[in-house]
Amino acid sequence: MKIDISDPNPEGPSFDRREFIVGSIFAAGTFAAAVQPIAAQTRIITDSEGLTAGEVMIPVKDGRMPAYRAMPSKTKGKLPVVIVIHEIFGVHEWIQDICRRLAKEGFVAIAPALHFRQGDPAKITDFRELQSRIFTKMPDAAVMEDLDSTIVWARDNGGDRAKVAVTGFCWGGRIVWLYAAHNPSIKAGVAWYGRVVNNPTSPPNPVQPKSATDVAKDIKVPVLGIYGAKDGGIPVDTVEGLRSELKKGTSRSDIVIYPEAGHGFLADYRQGYHRESSLDAWPRFLDWIRRNGVK
């Protein structure tokens, strides 16, 4: 069934959630407290020359959701769109840099702050507290609606609604799989080291009822899953289980596992960054979305 993404309810209350996330996406160069110290020697820094980049506000059914948007300043017609789904650390500097990298490739890149109702992850220093206070309280259904609204906003602000890809990292990688099942209208997805089965500490529940593996056979969108064999939190056997479920469907999805990479290996600001795997994975990602119509 094709999903009709309609405009958000205009009757929803008009209030601004930015007080929850100041210092997260609005302060240039700011990283989430939970990922300190930053590995400055390996960081890739993408400037905004030739780009329109910065904060935007996206209408959603209960208000406005902050997001970071980057796109080429000079455009001819509608541009292909990549929705960037953040890590558990929110829309901090690295996610913004990913958006600028994509904008330099000719895309409208938008990273919505999907945590905006629950609070600001930027100042929380403990990973478990991030999970308990914010991310375990984010209903998957609300996230799906917010991503629908992001695509509507992109359509109205320079993006080509017929050429949309979704990519995400860690927590956002799981969401890519779920959103591909939710919205078969998108052209492609790329899930970076997203959890594929439910966390034993967060079993299926009304807030987050299904895992990537649960929805895999129903996905119609081609999704590329990118994983590291040395990821201590996502065992390879669970990734292979996801691969088996994908084969039961018709999505033409694929999975690549980098033997020397661990969790978060593309994140060049972190100690777990693996340069060799990243140098292969990034162009593979771009090729995947372009081959599937987002160009």
Helices and strands as residue ranges (DSSP letters): G 18-20, G 33-35, G 40-42, E 51-60, E 63-72, E 79-85, H 93-104, E 108-112, G 121-123, H 127-133, G 135-137, H 140-156, E 159-169, H 171-182, E 188-192, H 212-215, G 216-218, E 223-228, H 236-246, E 254-258, H 275-291
